[in-house]
């Protein structure tokens, strides 16, 4: 699972969590149904937005859901899942872009792909995914050639980019690809008037995805010597943040110009969750599952701020301001890692109990770090300020206006 829109179950509420999972499972099953079990590994959080947008314009039409059989990733439970052209378009786009990603990793000789036999196998898989995505796209009237052309153009732009190159020149191919996918949902839903605003929303979403990916990977890319758009173009994180915030605002405005049959979930994901994705990438999030300090509250300010000697000369501030269980005033230490064999035993236990798939969180078998289950969404009890506003108000999609501003989201 990958993507920038990773909503918290606490904020979604029961109703919208079930709808979100219906589209996630629908994308996964569309991949399996059309392209086999292996294709399911390209299921991603952002791809399901295509299915969400299609259904948002159609409304909950009859036949838009089906009951799927038990699945290990749902703890062997049945579920109502999305089906239809929206899910198939999402599958096609996910396959084509995943194929391009694999080819990119092969070209960069990343990890195991530096070995020729592994690289050859990866190229073969990528080629198959590309052809399968093209077939699925054609079946719903979408030419995936625009995606392939954008990816090919991306490689050339990255080769020529250097200090002083505008970062938006580098993000343009991604913007073009996502704009085409978002706009096609309007044609699937029979609302051609939505094509222009949704293309604009898709263009800005592609820009945002590219920027946040670059921000999150910048430190790791610097260590490995991998190419990073921010580093290569000399773009500061402040400028990247400005562009990201502008993109979020532009998406909100573009969605106001589109007509939806039932746009609540789309509004929740693209208006409320995207700002949190930006905060998460830049390290300013308040969700307990994404920021270690959230478990202890915000760091102290003023004379007792970390690094300020304070009245008692303590380099970590007043002892009363230290996190619980941290007698030395430093950051709390993580648990000791398990050895190889103990880790294997723990991993076997996680698989047998389905915790790695179905639990909201579990302890990593070797690192003992907190991990999220494959099918979980963050369920921390203090994950944000909007909570279940849309679910409670049953509004038309503009959640906070219907709540008289109680949520403070400034929709």
N, C-alpha and C positions, 0 to 999 in steps of 0.2 A: 504494500500500500504506500503510495506517495502522492504528493500534491500539497498545495498551500492552504486549501480550505479544509480544515480538520475541526469541525464543530464539537463543542462540549455537550454531552448529554444533558447536563444540568440546565444549560441555557436553552436547548432545543425543547425540552419538555417531552412527555411521553408520546404525544401525537406526532410531533415533527421528527422525533428520533426514529419512530417507526417508518415514517415516510422516507426519511433520508436512507435508512437501511434498505427499504424496498427498492430504491434506485441503485444503491450499491450492489445488492444481490442481483438485481435485474441486469446490470452491466456484466457482472461476473458470469451469469448464466447465459447471456447472449453471446459472450465470447466462447463459452464451452459449447453451446448449441451449434454455432456456425463454424467454429474453428478447432474444436477439440480441447482436451483438458489442459495441455501445455499453455494455450493462449490465455488461460485464466490468470496467469502470473502478471499480466499487464494491467489488471484491474487497478484503478487509481481513483483517489478522491476527487480530483478535478474533472476527470472524464465524465463522471456521473452528472455534472452540471448540464451537459448536453441533454441528457434524459430529463432532468428537472425542468429545464427551460421549455422543452417540447411539451411536457405535460402541463406546465403552468399556462401555456397559451391555449391548449386544448381544453383545460379543465379536466376533472376526473371523469373521463369518458368511459362508457361501458366497454369492457374488454381491455382496459388499460392495466389491469392487475390479474395475476393468476397465483394460485397456491403452489409453491415449490415444495418438493419433498424434503425429508430430513437431510441436513448437511452437517458435517463435522465442524465446520467453521461457525455454525450456529448452535453448537452443543447438541447436534442431532435433533434439532427442532424444525418443524415446518414454518413457513413464513409466506406472507403475501408479498409478491415482488412485481416490479414494473416490467412491462413487456411492450413490444411494438416497435415502431420505426425510430422513436427517440433512443431506445436502448440499443438498437442496431447501429444507429449513427454514432452513438458514443463508443460502441465497440470498434467500429471501423476507424475512427479517429485515434483511439487509444492504440490500436495495433500499428497503424502507420507511424505514429510518433514514437512508439516503443522501438520499432524497427530502426528508425533513424537514430535513436539514442544508442542502441547496441552498436550500430555501424560507427558512431562517433567514438564510443569506448574502444572499439577495435582499432580505429585509426590512431587513438592516443596510446594504445598498448597499455591499458589500465589493468593492474593486478594480474589475474590469471590469463587475461586476454593477450598478454605479452608473449604467451606460448603459442606457437604456430598451430598445433592441433586444436587447441581450445578456440583460437581466433577463427579458424576455418569453420568449426562447428557453429560458432556464434554467427558468422556471416550467412551460413546456410539457413539458420533459424530466422534471422532478420529478413532475408530475402523472401522466405515463406510468409512471414507476417505481413510484409509489404504487399505481396500479391493478394493475400486473403483480405486485407483491409481494403484494397482497391475493389475487390469483388463485392464486399459488403457495402461499401460506399455507393457503388453503382446501383445496387439493389434498392437503395433509398434515394436515388437521384443525385448523389453527391460525388463530385469528381475529386478524388483524393490527390490528383495531380498537383493541385495548388499547395497541398501540404508537402509533397515530395520536392517541388520546386523551391519552396521556402527553406526547407532543410538544406538543400544543395547550395542555395544562395548564402545560407548562414556560414557554411564552411569557408567560402570565399571571403566573406566580410571579416571573419575572425582572422584569417591569414593576413589581411591587409591592415587591420586595425592596429593602432598604436597610440602613444600619448597625444592627446589633443583631438582624437577621433570622438565625435559626439556619441555618448552612450546610446542614444536613441537610434543611431545608425546600426548599432549591433543588435538591438532588440527588434528591429523592423521585421525580419522574417518571422519571428515568433508571433508578433502582432498580426501579421497578414494571415497566418495559419489559423489562429484562434478566431479572428474576425470572420473568416469564411465558415468555420464550423458553427459559431453562434448564429450567424445570419441564416444558415440553412434550416435551423430549427423553425424559423418563421414560415418557410415554404412547406415543411412537413406538417405544420399546424394549420395551414391554410390562412395565415395572416401575413400576406406579403408586405403590408404596411409596417410591420415590425422589423423587417430586414435591415433597414438603415440604422435605427437605434441599437439593435442587437449586434450589428457589425461593429458599431462604435464601442459598445460594452465589451465585446470580444477582443477588439484591438487593445483596449486598455488593460483587460485581464491578462493578455499575453505579455504586455509590457511589465505588468506587476509580477507575474510569475517568473519572468526572466531576471528581473532585478532582485527579487527575494532569494532566488536560487543563487545568484552571484554573491549576495550578502552573506548567506548562510555558509557558503563554501569558501569564502575568501581566505580565512585563516588556514584551512586544510590545504587549499590550493597553493598557498605560499610555502607551506612545508614540503609539499611534494613537487613543486615546480610546475604544477599544471596551469593551463591558461585560464585566467579569470577576467571577465569583461571589465570589472571595476579597476582592477590592477593594471590591465593592459592599456586602458584608455586614460588612466589617471583620474578617474571619477571619485570624488570623496564620498564618504558614507553620508555626510550631510546632504549632498546633492542627490544621492540615491534615495534618501528618505523623502526629500521634497518631491521628487518625481513619483515615488510610490504613493504618497498622500494625495497628490494631484490625480493619479490614476484612480484611486478609490473614490474620490469625489466625482470624477467624470463618469464612472460606472453608475453611481447613484443617480446622476442626472439623466444618463441615457436610459436607464430602466424606467424613469418617470414618463418617457415619451413612448414606451411600448404598452400595448394593450394585452392584458392577461385575463384568462378565465378564472384562474385561481393562482395568484402569484405569491402566496404567503411564504412558501418554503424557498422559492427563488429569492425573494426579498430578504429573508432571514440569512441566507447563505452569502449573497452577493453584496448586501448592504451592511449587515451587522457583523458577519464573521470576517470579512476581508480586512477591516481595520485591525482586528485582533491578530490576523496573520502577519500584518505589517509589524505590529508591536512585538510579536513573538520573534520574528526574524531579526529585529534590531535590539532585542533584549529588553524591551520596555513593557512586557506583558504583565498582567496581574493574576493570571491563572495559576493556581497552585501546582498543576501538572506540568507546567512549562517553566516555572521559575523557582529554584530552590528556596529563595528567601520568602516566598509567599507563605510557606508553612509557619514562619515565625513573625510575619507581618513585615511592613516596610522597614528598611534600615533606619536607625536613629539619625536625626539631624541636629544641627546646633552644636553646643559644646560637647555633646556625647556622641557625635558622629564617629564612625570607624575612621581611625587614623588621626583623630583629634585627641591629644593627651587628656583633656578634660580636667576638672577640678582636682582629681586625685592623681594625676600624672599617669593614668593608665592609657597605653597606646591604643587600646581597643574601646575606649570610652568608659562610661560608668559601668561597674559590674552588673547593675540592675538592667542594663540595656543589652546584655549578652543574650544570644539565643539560648533557650532551655537546653540543658544537657551539654553546655559548652563552657566548662569551667575556666579554660584558658583564654577565652575571648576570641579565639580564631574560628574559622569555619568548621562546622561539624564534620568529623571524619567519616567516610563511608565504610561499609563492612569489608572485612578481608575477603579477597577473592578465593574461590574454591580451586582446589587442584584439578587436574585433568580428569581423573577417574571419578571423583566426587561430583564434578560438573556433569559428566556423562550420566551418572545416576540421577541427578536432579533433572536433567533434560528429558530423560526417559519418563520420569514421573510427570513432568509438565505435559508431555505428549499423551500419556495414557489417561490423564485426567482432563484433557482438553483445555487446561488453563491458559496455555500459550495462545489459544485461539479465542476463547470465550470469556476469560476473566477480564475485568476492567483493567487490572494491572497485575503483574506478577514479578517475582524476583528473577533476574537473569541467572541461568544455571551456573555460569562460570564467573561472570563479573559481579553478580549479586546486586547489580543496579536495577532500579525500578524500570519496568518495561510495560507498554500497553499491549493488550491482547489485539490480535489481528482484526477482530470484528468489534472491538470496543471503541467507544468515543469517550473522551475525558469525562469523568463523572465526579470530579471534586466538588465538595459542598460550597466552595467559595470561588466560583469560576468567572465571575463577572457581574455587571450591574443590571443587565437587561433581563436575565432569567427567563421566565416563561411568559413574557408579555404577550406575544402573539397568540399563544395557546389559551391564555386566560381571556383575552379580549375578543377572540374570534373576529378580528378586524379584517379589513379588506387588503391587508398587506403592508400598510403604512403603520407599523406596530405602535410606535411611540406617540404618534398623533392621536391614535385611538385611546391611548392610555393617559391623555392629557399631559404628556411630557414626564410622567412619573419615572420612566426608565432613563431619562437623560441621555438618550442616544442621538438626538439631533438628526432625525431622519430627513 
